[in-house]
């Protein structure tokens, strides 16, 4: 059976002059089939992996790391603004975020080391600057470590996962462009206008073409452009973020948005991974395709099951509507309200001064609320709220323990009752005798 790439190789070839130009400009990326006339894409875009070098120590900051950092910062900005609205305390979530980031790095590297077959072993585990991070491993590591910390802080894990979904998509959308600067994570041959080509793609395809043909039965041509898989995934994540952001306030249960995330990302990754030439394999199965397909099926099943449960119960109570959330947010809201009131009074005082008005009353109010006595009162209220939070969870734990003990007693009594009935039945024949 002739492969699609085989048809491409027969249908369209690049001139020797074009190939020579690409080889002579290793720092440029070309889009040979972009448009019918000369343009910046056809003539090549200069790409440098290094974003900047710190003078003196000659430390290089790569575009890949810089873009991942930008993605994380934007995701944090979005997440922190969203947290109080859905009942999460941003102050307590900070520990989970830090732990999640550490877990993501370890998970991404471990996943890559376990499933790669290019000679990277556990001895190279910490040599991440040479590449080798897998997104699914990062997600698993972030959720495991971050989730443990979330539960330790008595926050809702399902609600936390809901906010993680859009945040992950932000980070992935931006971070994927690091693959462009690294000239990696590209796909098979294509003659589409956005097919890209560089000295890196030529060298890489030439090196893996034989092994790829054995694994897939598909032929590769190092002298044809390749699919920019990073671009496909970046756009897919952007669309997913917009959809989840719009749907967020309409979710039916805590955790639904996260299930939509793993389903949406898994669906896109399943097909995009099929184009990749650098996949991690388990035998002849692409690991990421297997994981992606499993995620899609699992998310569909779980959404159907949980929606059915919500429908049968007749109501959907989200975490931000619970007393647990209100108690945990009380101290945080006090800080926010106090900061807002302080800014407002300062603004009023400044305005009154500029207009030449008497500010004694405003200044007295400011001193009473934010002076020494005001700080003492604020700390007293804060301590009361924290004590109320501790008492709430202590009572909740005690109540749960009592319910558990009560259920155990009822079960024990039922067993005794069943035993008594059996004794009576056994004695009945003796009484007849």
Secondary structure, 3 states (H helix, E strand, C coil): CCCHHHHHHHHCCCCHHHHHHHHHCCCEEECCCCCCCCCHHHHCEECCCEEEEECCCCEEEEHHHHHHHHHHHHHHHHHHHHHHHHCCCHHHHHHHHHHHHHHHHHHHHHHHHHHCCCCCCHHHCCCHHHCCCCHHHHHHHHHHHHHHHHHHCCCCHHHHHHHHHHHHHHHHHHHCHHHHHHCCCCECECCCCCCEEEHHHHHHHHHHHHHHHHHHCCCCCCCCCECCHHHHHHHHHHHHHHHHHHHHHHCCCCCHHHHHHHHHHHHHHHHHHCCECCCCEECCEEHHHHHHHHHHHHHHHHHHHHHHHHHHHCCCCCHHHCHHHHHHHHHHHHHHHHHHHHHHHHHHHHHHHHCCCCCHHHHHHHHHHHCHHHHHHHHHHHHHHHHHHHHHHHHHHHHHHHHHHHHHHHHHHHHHHHHHHHHHHHHHHHHHC
